[in-house]
Amino acid sequence: MTVEFVHVFHPPATPDAPVLLLLHGTGGNEHDLLPLAERLVPGAGVLSPRGKVLERGMPRFFRRLAEGVFDIEDLTQRTQELAAFVAESATVHKFSTDKVIAVGFSNGANIAGALLLLRPDVVGGAILFRAMVPLTPETLPQIEQTPVLISNGRVDPLVSAEETGHLAALLRSAGAEVTVAWQAAGHELTESDITSAREWLARQPFRAR
């Protein structure tokens, strides 16, 4: 492939199964969310890349200038690069991007949100754990019928309720079918997040756009 990430790929068990695009948080890697995939959708395919940006030695998917302050130019470039990787992976491994469900935590959730806003052609839906507004594009995409779950913590010191509401409103303005699940948690991923995501996924038809 011309766009390469260190990554893990597992093919879906059946042609109808989704492919989960697993996007780790700061300091994670391509193996971090693998145990989550089987719990969410048994038999799902997995495409799990490692972020290329290092912050004090910790992998991330894009640069930030400070806590909660993103380098928008870098975020935009990295989002396009990740989208190209997903598209090329779909060609190489023969799966449809309509069946790609981005599953991101923290930094991974933020670049998953950026994919929805800048390159919705490579994802059919998304699960965003502890997500912020990544950016606001000049022109919103048309992502009608794209299902999105935002699972955020009520006592998260990094992501406020207002930020969560802003993200949900932005995605809904673009046409996405957004569900917000509130967890009695901070910024960590919890068992209740997994339960909410599994139940939400079970209700999705994974319909082609």
N, C-alpha and C positions, 0 to 999 in steps of 0.2 A: 504494500500500500504506500501511497505517496505521503499520507499524513499518518504519522505513527505516534502512539502512546505506549508506554509500558502498560499492559492490560491483561485481563483474564477474559476468555470467552468460553461459554458453555452453550451449546446449541439447545433450542427448545425441544422438549420431549415429543411434542406433537406439532403439526403445522398450525394448529389453532392457538397454541400457547403464546403468551406475550413474551417479549424480550425486555428484561429489566436492565435499564442503563443505570448502573450503580455509581453514585458520585459521592465520594467520601468528604469528611470535614477536614479542617486544618490539622495537619500532622498525621493524617491517615494515609492509607495506600489502597492499592487495587484489591487487597484481601479483606479489608475491614468489614465491608457490608455483605460479603458472600453468605455468611450464616443467615442473614436476614432474608435473602431471596427465597430460599426453600420454605421459610415460614410464611411468607406472603403469598406465593403462588407455587405450590409444588409442581415441578416439571417445567417451570418457566425457563426461557433462555436467559443468559447473563452476559452483559458486556460491561466490564468494570475497568475503566482506565485510571491511571494514577495522574494526579495533577502535576503539571510541569514547572510551576512556580515554586521557588523555595523561599520561605520566610523564617529566618534563623534556623535553617536546616529542615524545616517542616514543609512537606508538600502541600500546595494549594492549587486551585484551578485558575486564579487570577490574583493580581496584586491589589493591595489596599494601602491607602495612605495613612490611615489610623483605624482604630476600632470603629467599625461601622461606616467608614469613609472609603469608598471604592475608587480605584483608578479606572475611570470609565473607558478611557482609550484602550487600556490593556484588557479590561473585561470584554469589550466589544471584539477585539482581535482574538482573544482566547475562545470566545463563544463561537466565532466563525470557524476557528480551527477545530474545536470539538465537534461542531456540526459536520464538518467535512469528514472527520474520522468516523462518525456514526454512519454517514451516507456510504462511505467506502466500505465499512464493515458490513453493511447490509448487502452490498453488491457481492463482496467476497464470500460471505457466509450464507447468502441467499435467504434473507429474511426481509419482510416488509417494514419500512419505517413507521407505517400506520400502527404496527403492533409494538412499537417501542414505548415503554413507560419509564420515564426518568424518575429515579428514586434517589433523592439527594438529602444529605444532612448538613445543615449549617452552610459552610462555604460551598459544598456540593449542591445544596438546595438553591443557593443564590445563582449559581451558573445554570442550574436547571430552569429557574425562572427566566434567566436571560435567553435561554434556548426558546422558550415559549414566546418571548416577545420579539426576538430577532430572527430565529430560524425554526418556526413551528413546523416546517416541512419534514423535520427529522424526528419528531416525537408525536405520539398519538395521545399522550396524557402524561400526568406527572403527580408524584407524591413528594411534597416539600416539607421536610421536618426542620423546624426552627428557621424558617425563611424570612428574609427581609426583602424590601424592594431593591432589585439589583440595579435598575436603571429605568428611565422613562423615555421610550423612543419617540422621535418626532412624529412618526405616524404609527398608530397601533396596528398590529396585524389583525387579520380576520380569522379567529380561531373558534368559530361556532362549533358546538358539540364536542369540544375538547375537554375531557374531564380532568379536574385538578383537585387534589386534596392538600390543604394546608393544615399541618398538625403542629401547633405551637404551644408553648408552656405559659400558663397564666402568671408565673412568678419568674419568668426568664429575665435576667438582668441585662441581656443584650438586645432582646427584641421586644418592643413594647406592644401593647394591645393596639395602639394607634397605628404603628407600623404594619401590623398584621392586617388591620382593616384597610389600610391604604393599598397593600398588595392585592388583597381580595377584590377591592373595587377596581383596580387597574386591570386585572385579568378579566373581570366580568365585563368591563367596558369594551374589551377586545372580543367578547362573545363566549369566553370559556364558561363551562359549567363548574363553578367553584363551590367546594364544601370546606368549611372551616371546622376543625376538631380541636377543642381546647383541652389541654392536659393539665392536671394538678402537678406541675413539674417546672423545673428551670430550663436550662439550655441543654440538659442531657437527654439522650434518647431513652425512653422508658418502655416497659411492657405494655402500657396503655396505648402508646403510639403504635406499636406493632399490631395490637388488637384492632384499633381504629382503622389502620391501613388495610389490614386483611379483610375486614368486613366491608370496607369501601370498595376494594378491588373485586370482591365477590359480586357486587352489584353492577359492575361495569360490563357493557357488551363488547368492548374493544372493537367497535364498529369502524370501518374504513371511512375516511373523510371523502 
